[in-house]
């Protein structure tokens, strides 16, 4: 009888220890699963930001090319070129949408610190690009209400002239839009893909 009692007590004790170990292993597995789910959700959010950022970048670049191709009248040089205001109005609305989206994206990235971690670089780059486009929009807002005819002198729109000018001569466009956008996209790509394995 004593042996039976000892076996029952020891067996019960071993069973309780085994169950406790199993519960701890289950809790550990659940924590790991939750961490993996959070990491995947974070990657997906970053992927969405990157996709949206590329779309806004392409919108601005597309509008730039279309402005050069369809909004300018001929002339021997930029000093004599004119801008077709109807086309300018249409294409600047696309740039306005891109600028507002970049501004919002920067604010959201700043609010969700977990998305970018401690790196404020991408949000600051978006601020720089957004500020550059805002100058173009401000010039547009100043021009349109006072436009007297179907065209305006390109020389009266210096922000537009810089924006649509030859890439090599458009230093502000390069330094205040292209470079910051590329930096933000590169930072997001690295966050999405993780550290490179060499």
C-alpha positions as CSV (number, residue, x, y, z in Angstrom):
1,X,0.0,0.0,0.0
2,X,2.8,2.4,0.8
3,X,4.4,1.7,-2.5
4,X,1.2,2.4,-4.3
5,X,0.8,5.6,-2.4
6,X,4.4,6.7,-3.2
7,X,4.0,5.8,-6.9
8,X,0.7,7.7,-7.0
9,X,2.2,10.8,-5.3
10,X,5.4,10.7,-7.4
11,X,3.4,10.0,-10.5
12,X,1.1,12.9,-9.8
13,X,4.0,15.2,-9.0
14,X,5.8,14.3,-12.2
15,X,2.5,14.8,-14.1
16,X,2.1,18.2,-12.6
17,X,5.7,19.2,-13.4
18,X,5.2,17.9,-17.0
19,X,1.9,19.8,-17.4
20,X,3.6,23.0,-16.0
21,X,6.5,22.6,-18.5
22,X,4.0,22.0,-21.3
23,X,2.0,25.1,-20.4
24,X,5.2,27.2,-20.3
25,X,6.3,25.8,-23.7
26,X,2.8,26.7,-25.1
27,X,3.0,30.2,-23.7
28,X,6.5,30.6,-25.2
29,X,5.3,29.3,-28.5
30,X,2.3,31.7,-28.4
31,X,4.6,34.7,-27.6
32,X,6.9,33.7,-30.6
33,X,3.8,33.4,-32.8
34,X,2.6,36.8,-31.8
35,X,6.0,38.4,-32.3
36,X,6.1,36.8,-35.8
37,X,2.6,38.2,-36.6
38,X,3.7,41.7,-35.4
39,X,6.8,41.5,-37.5
40,X,4.9,40.4,-40.6
41,X,2.3,43.2,-40.0
42,X,5.1,45.7,-39.7
43,X,6.7,44.4,-42.9
44,X,3.4,44.7,-44.7
45,X,2.9,48.3,-43.5
46,X,6.4,49.2,-44.7
47,X,5.6,47.5,-48.0
48,X,2.4,49.6,-48.3
49,X,4.4,52.8,-47.5
50,X,7.0,51.9,-50.1
51,X,4.4,51.1,-52.8
52,X,2.5,54.4,-52.1
53,X,5.8,56.4,-52.0
54,X,6.8,55.0,-55.4
55,X,3.4,55.8,-56.8
56,X,3.6,59.5,-55.6
57,X,7.1,59.8,-56.9
58,X,6.0,58.5,-60.3
59,X,3.0,60.8,-60.4
60,X,5.2,63.9,-59.9
61,X,7.8,62.7,-62.4
62,X,5.0,61.9,-65.0
63,X,3.5,65.3,-64.5
64,X,6.9,66.9,-65.0
65,X,7.4,65.0,-68.3
66,X,3.9,65.9,-69.5
67,X,4.4,69.5,-68.6
68,X,7.5,69.7,-70.7
69,X,5.9,67.8,-73.6
70,X,2.4,69.2,-73.7
71,X,2.1,72.5,-71.7
72,X,4.9,74.5,-73.4
73,X,4.6,76.5,-76.6
74,X,7.7,76.6,-78.9
75,X,10.3,79.3,-78.6
76,X,13.9,79.7,-79.4
77,X,14.8,79.5,-75.7
78,X,13.2,79.4,-72.2
79,X,13.0,83.2,-72.1
80,X,10.5,83.1,-75.0
81,X,8.5,80.0,-74.1
82,X,5.0,80.2,-72.9
83,X,2.9,77.8,-70.7
84,X,-0.6,76.6,-71.8
85,X,-2.5,77.4,-68.7
86,X,-5.3,74.8,-69.2
87,X,-2.7,72.0,-69.4
88,X,-0.7,73.5,-66.5
89,X,-3.8,73.6,-64.4
90,X,-4.6,70.0,-65.1
91,X,-1.1,68.7,-64.4
92,X,-0.5,70.8,-61.3
93,X,-3.6,69.2,-59.8
94,X,-1.8,65.8,-60.0
95,X,1.3,67.3,-58.4
96,X,-1.0,68.8,-55.7
97,X,-2.4,65.4,-55.0
98,X,1.2,63.9,-54.7
99,X,2.3,66.8,-52.5
100,X,-0.6,66.3,-50.1
101,X,-0.1,62.5,-50.0
102,X,3.7,63.0,-49.2
103,X,2.8,65.5,-46.5
104,X,0.3,63.1,-45.0
105,X,2.6,60.1,-45.3
106,X,5.3,62.0,-43.4
107,X,2.9,62.8,-40.6
108,X,1.7,59.2,-40.4
109,X,5.3,57.9,-40.4
110,X,6.1,60.3,-37.5
111,X,3.1,59.2,-35.5
112,X,3.8,55.5,-35.9
113,X,7.3,55.4,-34.6
114,X,7.4,51.6,-34.7
115,X,7.2,51.6,-38.4
116,X,10.5,53.3,-38.9
117,X,12.0,52.7,-35.5
118,X,14.2,55.6,-34.4
119,X,15.2,56.6,-37.9
120,X,13.5,59.9,-38.8
121,X,15.4,60.1,-42.0
122,X,12.7,58.8,-44.4
123,X,10.1,61.2,-42.9
124,X,12.5,64.1,-43.1
125,X,13.2,63.2,-46.7
126,X,9.5,63.2,-47.4
127,X,9.2,66.6,-45.7
128,X,11.9,68.0,-48.0
129,X,10.3,66.6,-51.1
130,X,6.8,67.8,-50.0
131,X,8.2,71.3,-49.3
132,X,9.7,71.5,-52.8
133,X,6.4,70.5,-54.4
134,X,4.6,73.0,-52.1
135,X,6.6,75.8,-53.6
136,X,5.5,74.7,-57.1
137,X,1.9,74.6,-55.8
138,X,2.1,78.0,-54.2
139,X,3.3,79.5,-57.5
140,X,0.4,77.7,-59.2
141,X,-2.1,79.2,-56.7
142,X,-0.6,82.7,-57.2
143,X,-0.7,82.4,-61.0
144,X,-4.1,80.9,-61.8
145,X,-6.4,83.6,-60.2
146,X,-4.7,86.5,-62.1
147,X,-4.0,84.7,-65.4
148,X,-5.4,87.0,-68.2
149,X,-5.2,84.7,-71.2
150,X,-4.7,81.1,-72.2
151,X,-1.0,81.3,-71.8
152,X,1.6,82.7,-69.4
153,X,5.3,83.4,-69.8
154,X,7.5,80.6,-68.5
155,X,9.9,83.2,-67.2
156,X,7.1,84.4,-64.9
157,X,6.9,81.0,-63.3
158,X,10.5,80.3,-61.9
159,X,9.5,77.3,-59.8
160,X,7.9,75.7,-62.8
161,X,10.9,76.6,-65.0
162,X,13.2,74.8,-62.5
163,X,10.8,71.8,-62.2
164,X,10.5,71.2,-65.9
165,X,14.0,72.3,-66.9
166,X,16.7,69.9,-68.1
167,X,17.7,67.5,-65.3
168,X,21.3,68.7,-65.3
169,X,20.2,72.3,-64.9
170,X,17.4,71.7,-62.4
171,X,19.5,71.5,-59.2
172,X,16.6,72.3,-56.9
173,X,14.5,69.6,-58.5
174,X,17.3,67.1,-58.1
175,X,18.4,68.1,-54.5
176,X,15.0,68.9,-53.0
177,X,12.9,66.2,-54.7
178,X,14.7,63.4,-56.5
179,X,17.5,62.9,-53.9
180,X,15.2,63.0,-50.8
181,X,12.6,60.7,-52.5
182,X,15.3,58.2,-53.4
183,X,16.7,58.3,-49.9
184,X,13.2,57.7,-48.4
185,X,12.5,54.8,-50.9
186,X,15.9,53.3,-50.2
187,X,15.4,53.4,-46.4
188,X,12.0,51.8,-46.8
189,X,13.3,49.1,-49.1
190,X,16.0,48.2,-46.5
191,X,13.3,48.0,-43.8
192,X,11.1,45.8,-46.0
193,X,13.9,43.5,-47.1
194,X,15.8,43.5,-43.8
195,X,19.6,43.5,-43.5
196,X,21.3,42.3,-46.6
197,X,23.0,38.9,-46.3
198,X,26.4,38.8,-48.0
